[in-house]
Amino acid sequence: MSAYPDRRRGDDGPQARAEIGPARTEPHGHVTVGLLPSLDRLAEAVVLRVRATHPAVQLRITTGYAGHLAGWIDSAEIDLGLLYDVRPAVAVDVHDLVEEPLWAVGPPDAGCA
């Protein structure tokens, strides 16, 4: 006799529910975030914010250049990355977080105006 219920008989009652455990509604588990080297100064703030708002999430931060981060996302080495100039693709979900102006700065005779 098996210790597991026979699903064919519809015998999945309390034991199966106990094995599955309670449903978790809050974010939890391991999450790896990739940052560009220019954004690594944000790492501490991100970690502190995640710890405060989602204590069941175990966050790991790694840094790399855009090409590396994109490759790590494709190979599932990281869960998400903060990148620039990313083109939407079928295999990934892309969201714009920030749009910033770009300024040309030079001496008055450089014609930057």
Disulfide bonds with the S-S distance in Angstrom:
none
